[in-house]
Amino acid sequence: MSDVIGQLLQDNNMPDTPTARAIYRKMLERDDDTQVYAVPWQGLTDEEYQQILIQHDGAGLLAFYNLVEAKLREKNG
């Protein structure tokens, strides 16, 4: 595991210190149900932002934010 930690430190431009090694060791030893996403996150296109703005003309900023978040959830399941 030491070689893996060294490579991770190097790949992420991290200093090779005992603290950094301990953090990476903990990360590698974790046994949990952290979800790994197989599909990259999709953002909204300019056209999608414009469509939301046109559909909800006059909506407040908070309402716009909520609509954008709903569209992102729809796109990313």
Secondary structure, DSSP 8 states (H G I E B T S, - for coil): -HHHHHHHHHHTT----HHHHHHHHHHHH--S-----SS------HHHHHHHHHHTTT--HHHHHHHHHHHHHHHH-
